[in-house]
């Protein structure tokens, strides 16, 4: 199944907490149910996006890691 | 208990301001209201003509700490001022100068960076903090 991504945030090379900040800025502009893709290289982002999803209620739909790049797909609540 | 984060910034060195900016941005990304209250040397660092200068590091950093901080910056880490700008874009972040510290440093509101929203006294800070947590840095 291919997910329909609405917007992508490239946070590669950014250190904590910028990947989360950029994602939060982007998702605010999106409609409920829309999907945001985030690319990050900060290893802390794995636990951060899980925590952010839990606290804000925005869903963490997919999470993968490939060659040091973490990819998250988040669904706007 | 409300969910606001209330940071009193006292120290004006770049490492402590960076740590405060990270806490602020993280809380803002979670939708928590954040109030920053700038006192003494932290307020001095928010002067419009000095905010982008080097403000040094806390004494415990030493030369190794200096090198580590420089390496992070060289790798593209956002400055504390830029981190706060991004946090303010998310909304819910208020930065206010302590009026006593304004007198101490002979500052007028026009001397401060546009990041600073207002000047207030300590009672107004407590009113805004309500019963949220307060952290002193």
N, CA and C atoms of all chains as a GROMACS GRO file, in nm:
protein
  642
    1UNK      N    1   0.085  -0.119   0.000
    1UNK     CA    2   0.000   0.000   0.000
    1UNK      C    3   0.089   0.124   0.000
    2UNK      N    4   0.062   0.216  -0.089
    2UNK     CA    5   0.136   0.342  -0.093
    2UNK      C    6   0.057   0.450  -0.022
    3UNK      N    7   0.122   0.515   0.074
    3UNK     CA    8   0.055   0.621   0.148
    3UNK      C    9   0.058   0.751   0.067
    4UNK      N   10  -0.049   0.825   0.074
    4UNK     CA   11  -0.056   0.954   0.004
    4UNK      C   12   0.000   1.064   0.093
    5UNK      N   13   0.128   1.095   0.070
    5UNK     CA   14   0.194   1.198   0.150
    5UNK      C   15   0.153   1.338   0.102
    6UNK      N   16   0.112   1.423   0.194
    6UNK     CA   17   0.072   1.560   0.159
    6UNK      C   18   0.193   1.653   0.154
    7UNK      N   19   0.285   1.634   0.249
    7UNK     CA   20   0.398   1.726   0.260
    7UNK      C   21   0.518   1.652   0.319
    8UNK      N   22   0.638   1.693   0.280
    8UNK     CA   23   0.760   1.633   0.335
    8UNK      C   24   0.846   1.741   0.400
    9UNK      N   25   0.897   1.710   0.519
    9UNK     CA   26   0.992   1.797   0.587
    9UNK      C   27   1.128   1.727   0.585
   10UNK      N   28   1.226   1.792   0.524
   10UNK     CA   29   1.361   1.736   0.522
   10UNK      C   30   1.440   1.795   0.637
   11UNK      N   31   1.449   1.720   0.746
   11UNK     CA   32   1.520   1.768   0.866
   11UNK      C   33   1.654   1.698   0.880
   12UNK      N   34   1.706   1.645   0.770
   12UNK     CA   35   1.835   1.577   0.775
   12UNK      C   36   1.944   1.678   0.809
   13UNK      N   37   2.032   1.641   0.901
   13UNK     CA   38   2.141   1.730   0.942
   13UNK      C   39   2.103   1.823   1.056
   14UNK      N   40   1.975   1.830   1.090
   14UNK     CA   41   1.933   1.919   1.199
   14UNK      C   42   1.941   1.845   1.332
   15UNK      N   43   1.988   1.917   1.435
   15UNK     CA   44   1.998   1.855   1.566
   15UNK      C   45   1.873   1.885   1.649
   16UNK      N   46   1.856   1.806   1.754
   16UNK     CA   47   1.743   1.818   1.845
   16UNK      C   48   1.731   1.960   1.896
   17UNK      N   49   1.616   2.022   1.904
   17UNK     CA   50   1.482   1.966   1.878
   17UNK      C   51   1.426   2.006   1.742
   18UNK      N   52   1.512   2.050   1.649
   18UNK     CA   53   1.464   2.107   1.524
   18UNK      C   54   1.378   2.013   1.438
   19UNK      N   55   1.410   1.882   1.430
   19UNK     CA   56   1.320   1.796   1.351
   19UNK      C   57   1.175   1.801   1.401
   20UNK      N   58   1.158   1.799   1.532
   20UNK     CA   59   1.023   1.806   1.590
   20UNK      C   60   0.960   1.944   1.567
   21UNK      N   61   1.041   2.048   1.583
   21UNK     CA   62   0.989   2.184   1.564
   21UNK      C   63   0.942   2.204   1.420
   22UNK      N   64   1.025   2.158   1.324
   22UNK     CA   65   0.988   2.172   1.182
   22UNK      C   66   0.862   2.090   1.151
   23UNK      N   67   0.854   1.971   1.210
   23UNK     CA   68   0.736   1.886   1.187
   23UNK      C   69   0.612   1.952   1.246
   24UNK      N   70   0.624   2.008   1.366
   24UNK     CA   71   0.510   2.073   1.431
   24UNK      C   72   0.465   2.194   1.350
   25UNK      N   73   0.562   2.270   1.296
   25UNK     CA   74   0.526   2.386   1.213
   25UNK      C   75   0.449   2.341   1.089
   26UNK      N   76   0.497   2.234   1.025
   26UNK     CA   77   0.437   2.188   0.900
   26UNK      C   78   0.298   2.130   0.922
   27UNK      N   79   0.283   2.050   1.027
   27UNK     CA   80   0.155   1.978   1.044
   27UNK      C   81   0.042   2.075   1.080
   28UNK      N   82   0.079   2.191   1.138
   28UNK     CA   83  -0.022   2.292   1.171
   28UNK      C   84  -0.093   2.345   1.046
   29UNK      N   85  -0.023   2.340   0.932
   29UNK     CA   86  -0.079   2.396   0.808
   29UNK      C   87  -0.161   2.292   0.731
   30UNK      N   88  -0.164   2.167   0.782
   30UNK     CA   89  -0.228   2.059   0.707
   30UNK      C   90  -0.367   2.028   0.760
   31UNK      N   91  -0.447   1.964   0.675
   31UNK     CA   92  -0.584   1.927   0.714
   31UNK      C   93  -0.581   1.802   0.802
   32UNK      N   94  -0.684   1.787   0.882
   32UNK     CA   95  -0.697   1.668   0.966
   32UNK      C   96  -0.697   1.542   0.879
   33UNK      N   97  -0.617   1.445   0.916
   33UNK     CA   98  -0.610   1.320   0.840
   33UNK      C   99  -0.499   1.317   0.736
   34UNK      N  100  -0.445   1.435   0.702
   34UNK     CA  101  -0.339   1.442   0.601
   34UNK      C  102  -0.208   1.384   0.658
   35UNK      N  103  -0.123   1.337   0.568
   35UNK     CA  104   0.000   1.270   0.610
   35UNK      C  105   0.124   1.357   0.587
   36UNK      N  106   0.207   1.364   0.688
   36UNK     CA  107   0.333   1.438   0.682
   36UNK      C  108   0.448   1.339   0.689
   37UNK      N  109   0.542   1.352   0.595
   37UNK     CA  110   0.663   1.269   0.597
   37UNK      C  111   0.778   1.354   0.650
   38UNK      N  112   0.856   1.297   0.742
   38UNK     CA  113   0.972   1.368   0.797
   38UNK      C  114   1.096   1.281   0.780
   39UNK      N  115   1.202   1.342   0.728
   39UNK     CA  116   1.332   1.274   0.717
   39UNK      C  117   1.426   1.338   0.817
   40UNK      N  118   1.495   1.257   0.896
   40UNK     CA  119   1.585   1.311   0.998
   40UNK      C  120   1.707   1.222   1.013
   41UNK      N  121   1.816   1.281   1.062
   41UNK     CA  122   1.936   1.203   1.090
   41UNK      C  123   1.971   1.203   1.238
   42UNK      N  124   1.898   1.282   1.317
   42UNK     CA  125   1.921   1.288   1.462
   42UNK      C  126   1.868   1.158   1.525
   43UNK      N  127   1.958   1.075   1.585
   43UNK     CA  128   1.914   0.948   1.642
   43UNK      C  129   1.809   0.966   1.752
   44UNK      N  130   1.813   1.080   1.820
   44UNK     CA  131   1.715   1.109   1.925
   44UNK      C  132   1.574   1.124   1.870
   45UNK      N  133   1.563   1.147   1.740
   45UNK     CA  134   1.431   1.172   1.682
   45UNK      C  135   1.341   1.049   1.690
   46UNK      N  136   1.399   0.928   1.700
   46UNK     CA  137   1.318   0.806   1.708
   46UNK      C  138   1.228   0.810   1.831
   47UNK      N  139   1.288   0.837   1.946
   47UNK     CA  140   1.207   0.844   2.068
   47UNK      C  141   1.127   0.973   2.073
   48UNK      N  142   1.182   1.080   2.015
   48UNK     CA  143   1.112   1.209   2.019
   48UNK      C  144   0.981   1.205   1.941
   49UNK      N  145   0.983   1.145   1.821
   49UNK     CA  146   0.858   1.143   1.743
   49UNK      C  147   0.754   1.052   1.808
   50UNK      N  148   0.799   0.944   1.872
   50UNK     CA  149   0.705   0.857   1.944
   50UNK      C  150   0.640   0.935   2.058
   51UNK      N  151   0.721   1.011   2.132
   51UNK     CA  152   0.668   1.089   2.244
   51UNK      C  153   0.577   1.201   2.194
   52UNK      N  154   0.619   1.267   2.087
   52UNK     CA  155   0.542   1.379   2.031
   52UNK      C  156   0.405   1.330   1.984
   53UNK      N  157   0.405   1.214   1.919
   53UNK     CA  158   0.279   1.154   1.872
   53UNK      C  159   0.188   1.123   1.989
   54UNK      N  160   0.245   1.064   2.094
   54UNK     CA  161   0.167   1.026   2.212
   54UNK      C  162   0.104   1.148   2.280
   55UNK      N  163   0.183   1.254   2.293
   55UNK     CA  164   0.135   1.371   2.367
   55UNK      C  165   0.040   1.457   2.282
   56UNK      N  166   0.071   1.475   2.154
   56UNK     CA  167  -0.012   1.564   2.071
   56UNK      C  168  -0.133   1.493   2.010
   57UNK      N  169  -0.129   1.360   2.003
   57UNK     CA  170  -0.240   1.287   1.943
   57UNK      C  171  -0.230   1.273   1.792
   58UNK      N  172  -0.126   1.331   1.731
   58UNK     CA  173  -0.102   1.309   1.589
   58UNK      C  174  -0.044   1.168   1.573
   59UNK      N  175  -0.098   1.089   1.480
   59UNK     CA  176  -0.058   0.949   1.469
   59UNK      C  177   0.079   0.929   1.407
   60UNK      N  178   0.154   0.832   1.459
   60UNK     CA  179   0.280   0.791   1.395
   60UNK      C  180   0.246   0.666   1.315
   61UNK      N  181   0.231   0.684   1.184
   61UNK     CA  182   0.178   0.580   1.096
   61UNK      C  183   0.288   0.485   1.050
   62UNK      N  184   0.404   0.540   1.025
   62UNK     CA  185   0.514   0.458   0.974
   62UNK      C  186   0.646   0.511   1.027
   63UNK      N  187   0.739   0.418   1.048
   63UNK     CA  188   0.871   0.461   1.097
   63UNK      C  189   0.974   0.364   1.042
   64UNK      N  190   1.069   0.414   0.965
   64UNK     CA  191   1.172   0.327   0.909
   64UNK      C  192   1.308   0.394   0.924
   65UNK      N  193   1.413   0.315   0.913
   65UNK     CA  194   1.549   0.368   0.917
   65UNK      C  195   1.627   0.304   0.805
   66UNK      N  196   1.702   0.387   0.732
   66UNK     CA  197   1.781   0.334   0.622
   66UNK      C  198   1.908   0.418   0.610
   67UNK      N  199   2.022   0.352   0.627
   67UNK     CA  200   2.153   0.417   0.612
   67UNK      C  201   2.164   0.548   0.691
   68UNK      N  202   2.121   0.543   0.817
   68UNK     CA  203   2.137   0.661   0.902
   68UNK      C  204   2.030   0.766   0.884
   69UNK      N  205   1.934   0.741   0.795
   69UNK     CA  206   1.824   0.836   0.778
   69UNK      C  207   1.696   0.775   0.834
   70UNK      N  208   1.635   0.846   0.925
   70UNK     CA  209   1.509   0.801   0.984
   70UNK      C  210   1.394   0.868   0.910
   71UNK      N  211   1.292   0.786   0.879
   71UNK     CA  212   1.176   0.839   0.807
   71UNK      C  213   1.052   0.813   0.891
   72UNK      N  214   0.976   0.917   0.911
   72UNK     CA  215   0.853   0.907   0.989
   72UNK      C  216   0.736   0.955   0.903
   73UNK      N  217   0.623   0.885   0.915
   73UNK     CA  218   0.500   0.934   0.852
   73UNK      C  219   0.399   0.959   0.963
   74UNK      N  220   0.353   1.085   0.968
   74UNK     CA  221   0.264   1.128   1.076
   74UNK      C  222   0.129   1.170   1.018
   75UNK      N  223   0.023   1.133   1.088
   75UNK     CA  224  -0.111   1.170   1.043
   75UNK      C  225  -0.166   1.280   1.134
   76UNK      N  226  -0.203   1.393   1.072
   76UNK     CA  227  -0.259   1.504   1.150
   76UNK      C  228  -0.389   1.460   1.216
   77UNK      N  229  -0.399   1.488   1.344
   77UNK     CA  230  -0.518   1.446   1.419
   77UNK      C  231  -0.640   1.526   1.376
   78UNK      N  232  -0.319   2.159   3.804
   78UNK     CA  233  -0.188   2.202   3.752
   78UNK      C  234  -0.202   2.233   3.603
   79UNK      N  235  -0.169   2.356   3.561
   79UNK     CA  236  -0.175   2.382   3.417
   79UNK      C  237  -0.047   2.327   3.353
   80UNK      N  238  -0.047   2.319   3.219
   80UNK     CA  239   0.066   2.251   3.155
   80UNK      C  240   0.169   2.349   3.101
   81UNK      N  241   0.169   2.472   3.152
   81UNK     CA  242   0.266   2.568   3.101
   81UNK      C  243   0.406   2.541   3.157
   82UNK      N  244   0.505   2.584   3.077
   82UNK     CA  245   0.645   2.576   3.120
   82UNK      C  246   0.692   2.719   3.138
   83UNK      N  247   0.749   2.748   3.253
   83UNK     CA  248   0.790   2.885   3.285
   83UNK      C  249   0.937   2.885   3.319
   84UNK      N  250   1.016   2.943   3.230
   84UNK     CA  251   1.161   2.941   3.248
   84UNK      C  252   1.209   3.080   3.288
   85UNK      N  253   1.282   3.086   3.400
   85UNK     CA  254   1.349   3.209   3.439
   85UNK      C  255   1.491   3.198   3.387
   86UNK      N  256   1.527   3.285   3.292
   86UNK     CA  257   1.663   3.282   3.239
   86UNK      C  258   1.744   3.389   3.309
   87UNK      N  259   1.849   3.346   3.378
   87UNK     CA  260   1.936   3.436   3.454
   87UNK      C  261   2.073   3.444   3.388
   88UNK      N  262   2.127   3.327   3.352
   88UNK     CA  263   2.263   3.322   3.295
   88UNK      C  264   2.263   3.366   3.149
   89UNK      N  265   2.369   3.434   3.111
   89UNK     CA  266   2.375   3.489   2.976
   89UNK      C  267   2.478   3.422   2.887
   90UNK      N  268   2.524   3.301   2.925
   90UNK     CA  269   2.622   3.234   2.838
   90UNK      C  270   2.548   3.151   2.733
   91UNK      N  271   2.615   3.132   2.619
   91UNK     CA  272   2.550   3.066   2.506
   91UNK      C  273   2.504   2.923   2.537
   92UNK      N  274   2.579   2.849   2.620
   92UNK     CA  275   2.540   2.710   2.648
   92UNK      C  276   2.410   2.704   2.728
   93UNK      N  277   2.398   2.788   2.829
   93UNK     CA  278   2.275   2.785   2.910
   93UNK      C  279   2.156   2.839   2.831
   94UNK      N  280   2.181   2.940   2.747
   94UNK     CA  281   2.072   2.992   2.665
   94UNK      C  282   2.030   2.889   2.560
   95UNK      N  283   2.128   2.812   2.510
   95UNK     CA  284   2.096   2.707   2.413
   95UNK      C  285   2.009   2.599   2.478
   96UNK      N  286   2.046   2.559   2.600
   96UNK     CA  287   1.968   2.457   2.671
   96UNK      C  288   1.825   2.507   2.694
   97UNK      N  289   1.813   2.635   2.731
   97UNK     CA  290   1.680   2.693   2.754
   97UNK      C  291   1.599   2.698   2.625
   98UNK      N  292   1.667   2.730   2.514
   98UNK     CA  293   1.598   2.739   2.386
   98UNK      C  294   1.548   2.601   2.342
   99UNK      N  295   1.627   2.497   2.370
   99UNK     CA  296   1.586   2.361   2.334
   99UNK      C  297   1.462   2.320   2.416
  100UNK      N  298   1.464   2.350   2.546
  100UNK     CA  299   1.348   2.320   2.631
  100UNK      C  300   1.224   2.395   2.581
  101UNK      N  301   1.244   2.520   2.543
  101UNK     CA  302   1.133   2.604   2.494
  101UNK      C  303   1.075   2.547   2.365
  102UNK      N  304   1.162   2.516   2.270
  102UNK     CA  305   1.115   2.469   2.140
  102UNK      C  306   1.046   2.333   2.154
  103UNK      N  307   1.100   2.248   2.238
  103UNK     CA  308   1.038   2.116   2.258
  103UNK      C  309   0.898   2.130   2.318
  104UNK      N  310   0.885   2.216   2.417
  104UNK     CA  311   0.753   2.237   2.480
  104UNK      C  312   0.656   2.299   2.381
  105UNK      N  313   0.703   2.395   2.302
  105UNK     CA  314   0.616   2.461   2.204
  105UNK      C  315   0.568   2.360   2.100
  106UNK      N  316   0.655   2.267   2.061
  106UNK     CA  317   0.616   2.166   1.961
  106UNK      C  318   0.510   2.072   2.017
  107UNK      N  319   0.504   2.061   2.148
  107UNK     CA  320   0.401   1.977   2.211
  107UNK      C  321   0.275   2.057   2.241
  108UNK      N  322   0.274   2.184   2.206
  108UNK     CA  323   0.157   2.267   2.229
  108UNK      C  324   0.147   2.323   2.369
  109UNK      N  325   0.256   2.314   2.446
  109UNK     CA  326   0.254   2.370   2.581
  109UNK      C  327   0.280   2.521   2.574
  110UNK      N  328   0.208   2.601   2.651
  110UNK     CA  329   0.242   2.743   2.660
  110UNK      C  330   0.376   2.760   2.732
  111UNK      N  331   0.460   2.849   2.682
  111UNK     CA  332   0.591   2.873   2.746
  111UNK      C  333   0.607   3.021   2.776
  112UNK      N  334   0.644   3.051   2.898
  112UNK     CA  335   0.676   3.188   2.937
  112UNK      C  336   0.823   3.196   2.975
  113UNK      N  337   0.896   3.283   2.908
  113UNK     CA  338   1.037   3.306   2.944
  113UNK      C  339   1.046   3.441   3.013
  114UNK      N  340   1.114   3.443   3.128
  114UNK     CA  341   1.133   3.566   3.204
  114UNK      C  342   1.282   3.594   3.208
  115UNK      N  343   1.324   3.705   3.149
  115UNK     CA  344   1.467   3.734   3.132
  115UNK      C  345   1.518   3.824   3.243
  116UNK      N  346   1.616   3.773   3.318
  116UNK     CA  347   1.676   3.850   3.425
  116UNK      C  348   1.828   3.865   3.403
  117UNK      N  349   1.882   3.970   3.463
  117UNK     CA  350   2.026   3.992   3.467
  117UNK      C  351   2.098   3.964   3.335
  118UNK      N  352   2.194   3.870   3.336
  118UNK     CA  353   2.286   3.854   3.222
  118UNK      C  354   2.217   3.788   3.103
  119UNK      N  355   2.110   3.715   3.130
  119UNK     CA  356   2.031   3.661   3.018
  119UNK      C  357   1.965   3.776   2.943
  120UNK      N  358   1.912   3.872   3.018
  120UNK     CA  359   1.849   3.987   2.952
  120UNK      C  360   1.951   4.063   2.868
  121UNK      N  361   2.072   4.079   2.922
  121UNK     CA  362   2.177   4.148   2.848
  121UNK      C  363   2.205   4.081   2.713
  122UNK      N  364   2.196   3.947   2.712
  122UNK     CA  365   2.222   3.872   2.588
  122UNK      C  366   2.112   3.895   2.484
  123UNK      N  367   1.994   3.943   2.526
  123UNK     CA  368   1.882   3.968   2.434
  123UNK      C  369   1.882   4.112   2.382
  124UNK      N  370   1.990   4.189   2.411
  124UNK     CA  371   1.998   4.323   2.352
  124UNK      C  372   2.007   4.308   2.201
  125UNK      N  373   1.934   4.392   2.130
  125UNK     CA  374   1.929   4.381   1.983
  125UNK      C  375   2.068   4.387   1.921
  126UNK      N  376   2.157   4.467   1.981
  126UNK     CA  377   2.290   4.483   1.920
  126UNK      C  378   2.388   4.374   1.963
  127UNK      N  379   2.344   4.283   2.051
  127UNK     CA  380   2.438   4.180   2.099
  127UNK      C  381   2.389   4.039   2.082
  128UNK      N  382   2.262   4.021   2.042
  128UNK     CA  383   2.202   3.888   2.047
  128UNK      C  384   2.278   3.787   1.961
  129UNK      N  385   2.334   3.833   1.850
  129UNK     CA  386   2.404   3.738   1.762
  129UNK      C  387   2.555   3.731   1.789
  130UNK      N  388   2.600   3.796   1.898
  130UNK     CA  389   2.743   3.790   1.934
  130UNK      C  390   2.774   3.661   2.009
  131UNK      N  391   2.903   3.636   2.031
  131UNK     CA  392   2.947   3.525   2.114
  131UNK      C  393   2.931   3.566   2.261
  132UNK      N  394   2.855   3.488   2.338
  132UNK     CA  395   2.832   3.520   2.478
  132UNK      C  396   2.911   3.430   2.572
  133UNK      N  397   3.006   3.355   2.519
  133UNK     CA  398   3.089   3.269   2.602
  133UNK      C  399   3.012   3.149   2.655
  134UNK      N  400   3.081   3.070   2.737
  134UNK     CA  401   3.022   2.949   2.795
  134UNK      C  402   3.038   2.954   2.946
  135UNK      N  403   2.958   2.873   3.016
  135UNK     CA  404   2.972   2.860   3.161
  135UNK      C  405   3.114   2.812   3.192
  136UNK      N  406   3.163   2.850   3.312
  136UNK     CA  407   3.302   2.820   3.349
  136UNK      C  408   3.333   2.670   3.340
  137UNK      N  409   3.236   2.585   3.374
  137UNK     CA  410   3.264   2.441   3.376
  137UNK      C  411   3.287   2.382   3.237
  138UNK      N  412   3.258   2.458   3.132
  138UNK     CA  413   3.277   2.406   2.996
  138UNK      C  414   3.424   2.375   2.969
  139UNK      N  415   3.513   2.465   3.012
  139UNK     CA  416   3.656   2.445   2.986
  139UNK      C  417   3.687   2.446   2.837
  140UNK      N  418   3.810   2.410   2.803
  140UNK     CA  419   3.849   2.415   2.663
  140UNK      C  420   3.787   2.301   2.582
  141UNK      N  421   3.771   2.185   2.648
  141UNK     CA  422   3.707   2.072   2.577
  141UNK      C  423   3.562   2.104   2.545
  142UNK      N  424   3.494   2.164   2.640
  142UNK     CA  425   3.353   2.203   2.619
  142UNK      C  426   3.341   2.305   2.508
  143UNK      N  427   3.434   2.400   2.506
  143UNK     CA  428   3.435   2.502   2.401
  143UNK      C  429   3.447   2.435   2.264
  144UNK      N  430   3.539   2.338   2.254
  144UNK     CA  431   3.561   2.270   2.126
  144UNK      C  432   3.436   2.191   2.085
  145UNK      N  433   3.370   2.127   2.183
  145UNK     CA  434   3.250   2.047   2.154
  145UNK      C  435   3.137   2.136   2.104
  146UNK      N  436   3.120   2.251   2.169
  146UNK     CA  437   3.014   2.344   2.128
  146UNK      C  438   3.044   2.399   1.988
  147UNK      N  439   3.170   2.433   1.963
  147UNK     CA  440   3.208   2.485   1.831
  147UNK      C  441   3.184   2.381   1.722
  148UNK      N  442   3.211   2.252   1.756
  148UNK     CA  443   3.193   2.146   1.656
  148UNK      C  444   3.045   2.130   1.620
  149UNK      N  445   2.957   2.137   1.720
  149UNK     CA  446   2.813   2.127   1.694
  149UNK      C  447   2.767   2.242   1.605
  150UNK      N  448   2.818   2.360   1.636
  150UNK     CA  449   2.777   2.476   1.557
  150UNK      C  450   2.827   2.465   1.414
  151UNK      N  451   2.952   2.418   1.401
  151UNK     CA  452   3.008   2.402   1.267
  151UNK      C  453   2.928   2.299   1.187
  152UNK      N  454   2.866   2.202   1.258
  152UNK     CA  455   2.784   2.100   1.191
  152UNK      C  456   2.645   2.154   1.156
  153UNK      N  457   2.621   2.281   1.188
  153UNK     CA  458   2.496   2.343   1.144
  153UNK      C  459   2.389   2.357   1.251
  154UNK      N  460   2.425   2.335   1.378
  154UNK     CA  461   2.326   2.352   1.484
  154UNK      C  462   2.275   2.496   1.486
  155UNK      N  463   2.141   2.510   1.496
  155UNK     CA  464   2.084   2.644   1.503
  155UNK      C  465   2.127   2.713   1.632
  156UNK      N  466   2.152   2.843   1.625
  156UNK     CA  467   2.186   2.920   1.745
  156UNK      C  468   2.065   2.924   1.838
  157UNK      N  469   2.087   2.965   1.964
  157UNK     CA  470   1.974   2.971   2.057
  157UNK      C  471   1.872   3.075   2.012
  158UNK      N  472   1.922   3.185   1.954
  158UNK     CA  473   1.828   3.289   1.909
  158UNK      C  474   1.742   3.235   1.794
  159UNK      N  475   1.804   3.162   1.701
  159UNK     CA  476   1.729   3.105   1.589
  159UNK      C  477   1.631   2.998   1.638
  160UNK      N  478   1.674   2.917   1.735
  160UNK     CA  479   1.586   2.815   1.792
  160UNK      C  480   1.463   2.880   1.856
  161UNK      N  481   1.484   2.991   1.926
  161UNK     CA  482   1.371   3.063   1.987
  161UNK      C  483   1.280   3.125   1.880
  162UNK      N  484   1.340   3.176   1.771
  162UNK     CA  485   1.258   3.231   1.662
  162UNK      C  486   1.166   3.122   1.607
  163UNK      N  487   1.222   3.003   1.586
  163UNK     CA  488   1.142   2.892   1.532
  163UNK      C  489   1.033   2.852   1.631
  164UNK      N  490   1.068   2.851   1.760
  164UNK     CA  491   0.970   2.815   1.863
  164UNK      C  492   0.856   2.915   1.866
  165UNK      N  493   0.888   3.044   1.849
  165UNK     CA  494   0.784   3.147   1.851
  165UNK      C  495   0.691   3.134   1.732
  166UNK      N  496   0.743   3.084   1.620
  166UNK     CA  497   0.659   3.062   1.502
  166UNK      C  498   0.548   2.962   1.530
  167UNK      N  499   0.576   2.868   1.621
  167UNK     CA  500   0.475   2.768   1.657
  167UNK      C  501   0.363   2.828   1.741
  168UNK      N  502   0.390   2.942   1.801
  168UNK     CA  503   0.291   3.007   1.886
  168UNK      C  504   0.298   2.958   2.029
  169UNK      N  505   0.240   3.038   2.118
  169UNK     CA  506   0.234   2.999   2.259
  169UNK      C  507   0.359   3.029   2.339
  170UNK      N  508   0.459   3.095   2.274
  170UNK     CA  509   0.583   3.128   2.345
  170UNK      C  510   0.588   3.278   2.370
  171UNK      N  511   0.595   3.317   2.495
  171UNK     CA  512   0.605   3.458   2.532
  171UNK      C  513   0.738   3.483   2.600
  172UNK      N  514   0.808   3.587   2.557
  172UNK     CA  515   0.937   3.622   2.615
  172UNK      C  516   0.925   3.762   2.674
  173UNK      N  517   0.948   3.772   2.804
  173UNK     CA  518   0.931   3.900   2.870
  173UNK      C  519   1.055   3.935   2.954
  174UNK      N  520   1.088   4.063   2.953
  174UNK     CA  521   1.204   4.112   3.027
  174UNK      C  522   1.162   4.151   3.168
  175UNK      N  523   1.244   4.119   3.264
  175UNK     CA  524   1.224   4.157   3.405
  175UNK      C  525   1.248   4.308   3.419
  176UNK      N  526   1.151   4.379   3.475
  176UNK     CA  527   1.164   4.525   3.478
  176UNK      C  528   1.280   4.570   3.568
  177UNK      N  529   1.307   4.498   3.676
  177UNK     CA  530   1.420   4.533   3.762
  177UNK      C  531   1.552   4.521   3.685
  178UNK      N  532   1.563   4.414   3.606
  178UNK     CA  533   1.686   4.394   3.528
  178UNK      C  534   1.700   4.500   3.419
  179UNK      N  535   1.587   4.547   3.366
  179UNK     CA  536   1.591   4.657   3.268
  179UNK      C  537   1.654   4.780   3.332
  180UNK      N  538   1.616   4.808   3.459
  180UNK     CA  539   1.673   4.923   3.531
  180UNK      C  540   1.821   4.900   3.558
  181UNK      N  541   1.852   4.779   3.603
  181UNK     CA  542   1.991   4.745   3.636
  181UNK      C  543   2.084   4.769   3.519
  182UNK      N  544   2.038   4.729   3.400
  182UNK     CA  545   2.124   4.736   3.280
  182UNK      C  546   2.101   4.866   3.201
  183UNK      N  547   2.018   4.955   3.256
  183UNK     CA  548   1.986   5.082   3.189
  183UNK      C  549   1.934   5.058   3.047
  184UNK      N  550   1.837   4.967   3.036
  184UNK     CA  551   1.783   4.933   2.904
  184UNK      C  552   1.642   4.990   2.886
  185UNK      N  553   1.611   5.024   2.763
  185UNK     CA  554   1.475   5.062   2.722
  185UNK      C  555   1.423   4.950   2.634
  186UNK      N  556   1.288   4.934   2.625
  186UNK     CA  557   1.233   4.828   2.539
  186UNK      C  558   1.289   4.829   2.397
  187UNK      N  559   1.317   4.949   2.344
  187UNK     CA  560   1.367   4.960   2.206
  187UNK      C  561   1.508   4.901   2.193
  188UNK      N  562   1.578   4.882   2.305
  188UNK     CA  563   1.714   4.826   2.300
  188UNK      C  564   1.712   4.675   2.280
  189UNK      N  565   1.595   4.612   2.298
  189UNK     CA  566   1.588   4.465   2.300
  189UNK      C  567   1.555   4.407   2.163
  190UNK      N  568   1.596   4.283   2.144
  190UNK     CA  569   1.564   4.209   2.022
  190UNK      C  570   1.413   4.198   2.006
  191UNK      N  571   1.365   4.195   1.883
  191UNK     CA  572   1.220   4.176   1.858
  191UNK      C  573   1.168   4.044   1.914
  192UNK      N  574   1.257   3.953   1.952
  192UNK     CA  575   1.212   3.828   2.015
  192UNK      C  576   1.141   3.855   2.147
  193UNK      N  577   1.178   3.967   2.212
  193UNK     CA  578   1.120   3.999   2.343
  193UNK      C  579   0.986   4.070   2.323
  194UNK      N  580   0.881   4.015   2.385
  194UNK     CA  581   0.746   4.066   2.363
  194UNK      C  582   0.713   4.186   2.451
  195UNK      N  583   0.767   4.190   2.572
  195UNK     CA  584   0.718   4.289   2.667
  195UNK      C  585   0.813   4.296   2.788
  196UNK      N  586   0.787   4.394   2.874
  196UNK     CA  587   0.858   4.406   3.002
  196UNK      C  588   0.755   4.385   3.112
  197UNK      N  589   0.792   4.309   3.214
  197UNK     CA  590   0.696   4.288   3.323
  197UNK      C  591   0.771   4.270   3.456
  198UNK      N  592   0.696   4.280   3.564
  198UNK     CA  593   0.752   4.258   3.696
  198UNK      C  594   0.733   4.114   3.737
  199UNK      N  595   0.791   4.077   3.849
  199UNK     CA  596   0.790   3.938   3.893
  199UNK      C  597   0.648   3.890   3.927
  200UNK      N  598   0.564   3.981   3.974
  200UNK     CA  599   0.426   3.941   4.008
  200UNK      C  600   0.350   3.900   3.884
  201UNK      N  601   0.369   3.976   3.776
  201UNK     CA  602   0.304   3.941   3.649
  201UNK      C  603   0.355   3.807   3.598
  202UNK      N  604   0.484   3.781   3.621
  202UNK     CA  605   0.540   3.651   3.580
  202UNK      C  606   0.469   3.538   3.655
  203UNK      N  607   0.453   3.554   3.786
  203UNK     CA  608   0.385   3.449   3.865
  203UNK      C  609   0.239   3.435   3.823
  204UNK      N  610   0.176   3.547   3.790
  204UNK     CA  611   0.036   3.541   3.746
  204UNK      C  612   0.025   3.458   3.618
  205UNK      N  613   0.117   3.484   3.521
  205UNK     CA  614   0.114   3.409   3.396
  205UNK      C  615   0.150   3.262   3.417
  206UNK      N  616   0.242   3.237   3.510
  206UNK     CA  617   0.284   3.099   3.535
  206UNK      C  618   0.172   3.020   3.602
  207UNK      N  619   0.087   3.091   3.674
  207UNK     CA  620  -0.022   3.028   3.747
  207UNK      C  621   0.037   2.915   3.832
  208UNK      N  622  -0.010   2.793   3.817
  208UNK     CA  623   0.050   2.686   3.896
  208UNK      C  624   0.130   2.590   3.807
  209UNK      N  625   0.176   2.639   3.691
  209UNK     CA  626   0.262   2.558   3.606
  209UNK      C  627   0.403   2.551   3.664
  210UNK      N  628   0.484   2.462   3.609
  210UNK     CA  629   0.618   2.445   3.664
  210UNK      C  630   0.709   2.561   3.627
  211UNK      N  631   0.799   2.595   3.721
  211UNK     CA  632   0.892   2.705   3.702
  211UNK      C  633   1.035   2.650   3.713
  212UNK      N  634   1.117   2.684   3.614
  212UNK     CA  635   1.255   2.636   3.611
  212UNK      C  636   1.347   2.756   3.601
  213UNK      N  637   1.454   2.756   3.680
  213UNK     CA  638   1.551   2.866   3.684
  213UNK      C  639   1.682   2.821   3.619
  214UNK      N  640   1.725   2.896   3.518
  214UNK     CA  641   1.848   2.857   3.447
  214UNK      C  642   1.949   2.970   3.454
   0.00000   0.00000   0.00000
